[in-house]
Amino acid sequence: MDWLDNHIGGSLHIRKIEQGNTDEVQLKLEHKGIHDDHTHALDGYTGESVLILRGEGRVIQPGGTELPLPENTFLIPVEKIMQTRMNSQTMTVETERARYDINESG
């Protein structure tokens, strides 16, 4: 959480790798927190505590097309975090299902 606190107000590039698929998001981090999320309980993705990253963002599609980030919110399930690594510019979070590489971006 300290790493994220140090990046509030900055731009982050988030790459999520899950089951061979890669999703990318560009986000200007305005707020972060941990909350219970029951909105995705049916698909089994969260339904538990999640790390919420909020701020104006864009989903980067293959080929470079960009779409608005839904609800300016990016979720990472925290109940299933297996490992985290970080340095001053990068944080990596690994869960049972995915790896999230979060980097400072200009």
C-alpha positions as CSV (number, residue, x, y, z in Angstrom):
1,M,0.0,0.0,0.0
2,D,2.9,2.3,0.7
3,W,4.1,1.9,-2.9
4,L,0.7,3.0,-4.2
5,D,0.5,5.9,-1.7
6,N,3.8,7.2,-3.3
7,H,2.2,7.1,-6.7
8,I,-1.1,8.8,-6.0
9,G,-1.5,11.6,-8.6
10,G,0.8,9.8,-11.0
11,S,0.2,7.8,-14.1
12,L,0.4,4.0,-13.9
13,H,0.6,1.4,-16.7
14,I,-1.1,-1.9,-15.5
15,R,-0.5,-5.1,-17.4
16,K,-2.7,-8.1,-16.3
17,I,-1.7,-11.5,-17.6
18,E,-4.2,-14.3,-17.1
19,Q,-4.5,-17.6,-18.8
20,G,-2.5,-16.5,-21.8
21,N,-4.5,-13.2,-22.2
22,T,-3.0,-9.8,-21.6
23,D,-5.0,-6.7,-20.7
24,E,-3.4,-3.3,-20.4
25,V,-4.7,-0.2,-18.6
26,Q,-3.3,3.3,-18.3
27,L,-4.5,5.0,-15.1
28,K,-4.0,8.3,-13.4
29,L,-4.1,7.1,-9.8
30,E,-6.4,9.3,-7.7
31,H,-7.4,6.9,-4.9
32,K,-6.7,3.4,-3.7
33,G,-8.3,1.2,-1.0
34,I,-9.3,-2.3,0.0
35,H,-13.0,-3.1,0.0
36,D,-15.3,-6.1,-0.1
37,D,-16.6,-6.6,-3.6
38,H,-19.7,-8.8,-4.1
39,T,-20.5,-7.4,-7.6
40,H,-18.5,-10.1,-9.3
41,A,-19.3,-13.0,-7.0
42,L,-21.2,-14.9,-9.7
43,D,-18.3,-15.2,-12.0
44,G,-16.0,-16.2,-9.2
45,Y,-13.5,-13.5,-10.0
46,T,-13.7,-11.5,-6.8
47,G,-16.6,-11.7,-4.4
48,E,-14.1,-11.1,-1.7
49,S,-11.8,-8.3,-0.7
50,V,-10.3,-6.3,-3.6
51,L,-7.7,-3.7,-4.0
52,I,-9.5,-0.8,-5.8
53,L,-7.4,1.6,-7.9
54,R,-9.5,4.6,-9.0
55,G,-8.7,7.3,-11.4
56,E,-9.2,8.4,-15.0
57,G,-8.1,5.6,-17.1
58,R,-8.0,3.9,-20.5
59,V,-8.1,0.3,-21.5
60,I,-5.5,-0.3,-24.3
61,Q,-6.8,-2.7,-26.9
62,P,-4.6,-4.9,-29.2
63,G,-3.6,-2.7,-32.1
64,G,-3.5,0.4,-29.9
65,T,-7.2,1.4,-29.8
66,E,-8.1,2.9,-26.4
67,L,-11.4,2.8,-24.6
68,P,-12.5,4.4,-21.3
69,L,-11.8,2.4,-18.2
70,P,-15.2,1.3,-16.9
71,E,-16.2,3.3,-13.8
72,N,-12.6,4.6,-13.7
73,T,-11.9,1.6,-11.5
74,F,-9.4,-1.3,-11.7
75,L,-9.8,-4.3,-9.3
76,I,-7.2,-6.8,-8.0
77,P,-8.5,-9.6,-5.7
78,V,-6.4,-9.5,-2.5
79,E,-7.6,-12.7,-0.8
80,K,-5.7,-14.8,-3.3
81,I,-2.4,-12.8,-3.5
82,M,0.5,-15.3,-3.5
83,Q,3.4,-12.9,-4.0
84,T,4.3,-9.2,-4.4
85,R,7.5,-7.7,-5.5
86,M,8.4,-4.0,-5.9
87,N,11.0,-1.4,-6.4
88,S,10.7,2.3,-6.8
89,Q,9.2,2.1,-10.3
90,T,7.4,-1.2,-10.5
91,M,5.1,-3.4,-8.4
92,T,4.2,-7.0,-9.4
93,V,1.3,-8.8,-7.7
94,E,0.7,-12.5,-8.4
95,T,-2.6,-14.1,-7.5
96,E,-3.9,-17.7,-8.1
97,R,-5.3,-16.5,-11.5
98,A,-3.2,-13.7,-12.8
99,R,-0.1,-11.5,-12.6
100,Y,-0.3,-7.7,-12.5
101,D,2.7,-5.6,-13.5
102,I,2.1,-2.0,-12.4
103,N,4.7,0.5,-13.6
104,E,5.2,4.2,-13.4
105,S,4.5,5.9,-16.7
106,G,5.2,9.3,-17.9
